[in-house]
Amino acid sequence: MTQQDWHLLGKETLFQNERVLIENWRLQTHHGEVKDFTIKIGSDIVIVFGITAKKEVVAIKEYFPANQKKIWSLVGGIIENGDHRKTAENELMEETGCRATEFVLLSTLVKGKYESSVVYNYLALDAERVAEQKLEDSEDIEVEIIPLPEFRKLLTSGKIECVFEVACAYQALEYLNLL
């Protein structure tokens, strides 16, 4: 038996609102079988690991509605106008009042097997607080500028709970040779 490539045979919308689209994708598998998959068409996002010149991490405590609690996190947001770098800059400024001298794209990661969107992980170097936050009405965010050793304890103890932020933090620390 020879294997084939996968082929998309069709899509059907199952649910849609202003934030999410759920589709049924009918695919022919590499074995020739026809299978249905429920796929989430979400928004691409950025995650930003900000670090100051003094090696302090720009962290936030943000209310996560789905978890019904404030969670230690990093800056993040939905890509605006298709420009992930500009979105990283804007989100850092809006959520924390910080700007940075340089933004380094660390990686582009998929959100999951059944989701079509991606996460752009950024490192923001020499971040400094220069303004007040400009939060959206639905955002509840406290900014914490944390010494690196304290942040590492939060990270390694599981206190940073969102998998996207954990990945970004480890990639940033590896890039900076601070693991």
BELSULZI-V325629 format. One record per residue. N is the residue number from 1. SS is DSSP state (alpha for helix, beta for strand, coil for the rest). PHI is phi in degrees with one decimal (none if undefined). BURIAL is 1 if it has 24 or more other C-alpha atoms within 12 Angstrom, else 0. Layout:
BEGIN
[[N SS PHI BURIAL] [N SS PHI BURIAL]]
END
This chain:
BEGIN
[[1 coil none 0] [2 coil -95.6 0] [3 coil -91.6 0] [4 coil -116.8 0] [5 coil -78.1 0] [6 coil -75.8 0] [7 beta -135.5 0] [8 beta -79.5 0] [9 beta -98.2 0] [10 beta 175.7 0] [11 beta -134.2 0] [12 beta -139.6 0] [13 beta -73.5 0] [14 beta -100.7 0] [15 beta -158.7 0] [16 beta -153.1 0] [17 coil -141.1 0] [18 coil -69.3 0] [19 coil -109.3 0] [20 coil -149.0 0] [21 beta -130.0 0] [22 beta -113.5 1] [23 beta -125.2 0] [24 beta -98.2 0] [25 beta -109.2 1] [26 beta -97.1 0] [27 beta -126.5 0] [28 beta -94.0 0] [29 coil -76.4 0] [30 coil -66.4 0] [31 coil -98.6 0] [32 coil 90.2 0] [33 coil -78.1 0] [34 beta -100.0 0] [35 beta -131.6 0] [36 beta -101.1 0] [37 beta -130.2 1] [38 beta -87.7 0] [39 beta -119.5 1] [40 beta -92.3 1] [41 beta -101.5 1] [42 coil -97.7 1] [43 coil -92.7 1] [44 coil -68.0 1] [45 beta -131.9 1] [46 beta -116.0 1] [47 beta -124.5 1] [48 beta -124.7 1] [49 beta -96.6 1] [50 beta -92.8 1] [51 beta -135.1 1] [52 coil -82.6 1] [53 coil -63.0 0] [54 coil -89.2 0] [55 coil 63.7 1] [56 beta -104.8 1] [57 beta -98.1 1] [58 beta -85.2 1] [59 beta -111.7 1] [60 beta -135.6 1] [61 beta -112.9 1] [62 beta -125.0 1] [63 beta -74.9 0] [64 beta -103.7 0] [65 coil -55.2 0] [66 coil -68.3 0] [67 coil -99.7 0] [68 coil 54.9 0] [69 beta -162.6 0] [70 beta -81.4 0] [71 beta -126.5 1] [72 beta -61.1 1] [73 beta -154.1 1] [74 coil -116.1 1] [75 beta -62.3 1] [76 beta -162.1 1] [77 beta -177.2 1] [78 beta -76.8 1] [79 coil -59.8 1] [80 coil -104.1 0] [81 coil 56.9 0] [82 coil 74.0 0] [83 coil -105.6 0] [84 alpha -69.3 1] [85 alpha -66.0 1] [86 alpha -62.7 1] [87 alpha -63.1 1] [88 alpha -59.5 1] [89 alpha -60.2 1] [90 alpha -62.8 1] [91 alpha -64.8 1] [92 alpha -59.7 1] [93 alpha -67.8 1] [94 alpha -66.2 1] [95 alpha -81.5 1] [96 alpha -126.4 1] [97 coil 76.1 1] [98 beta -104.1 1] [99 beta -124.3 1] [100 coil -133.2 1] [101 coil -81.5 0] [102 beta -150.8 0] [103 beta -118.4 1] [104 beta -114.0 1] [105 beta -75.1 1] [106 beta -85.9 1] [107 beta -168.9 1] [108 beta -124.0 0] [109 beta -118.3 1] [110 beta -78.7 0] [111 beta -80.0 1] [112 beta 167.1 0] [113 coil -64.5 0] [114 coil -116.1 0] [115 beta -137.8 1] [116 beta -90.9 0] [117 beta -90.3 1] [118 beta -127.5 1] [119 beta -118.6 1] [120 beta -100.7 1] [121 beta -96.0 1] [122 beta -121.3 1] [123 beta -108.9 1] [124 beta -108.7 1] [125 beta -89.6 1] [126 coil 54.1 0] [127 coil -66.8 1] [128 beta -147.2 1] [129 beta -78.7 1] [130 coil -128.5 0] [131 coil -155.5 0] [132 coil -83.2 0] [133 coil -63.6 1] [134 coil -129.7 0] [135 coil -84.4 0] [136 coil -72.7 0] [137 coil -57.1 0] [138 coil -88.4 0] [139 coil -98.8 0] [140 coil -129.4 0] [141 beta -130.7 1] [142 beta -107.4 1] [143 beta -93.1 1] [144 beta -131.5 1] [145 beta -95.7 1] [146 beta -114.1 1] [147 beta -56.2 0] [148 alpha -52.6 1] [149 alpha -60.0 0] [150 alpha -68.2 0] [151 alpha -63.2 1] [152 alpha -59.1 1] [153 alpha -64.6 0] [154 alpha -60.6 1] [155 alpha -67.3 1] [156 alpha -74.9 0] [157 coil -90.4 0] [158 coil 84.7 0] [159 coil -75.1 0] [160 beta -86.9 1] [161 coil -94.7 1] [162 coil -87.6 1] [163 alpha -59.1 1] [164 alpha -66.6 1] [165 alpha -68.9 1] [166 alpha -61.8 1] [167 alpha -60.4 1] [168 alpha -61.9 1] [169 alpha -61.4 1] [170 alpha -63.7 1] [171 alpha -65.6 1] [172 alpha -66.0 1] [173 alpha -64.2 1] [174 alpha -64.7 0] [175 alpha -58.2 0] [176 coil -85.5 0] [177 coil 57.3 0] [178 coil -116.4 0] [179 coil -77.0 0]]
END
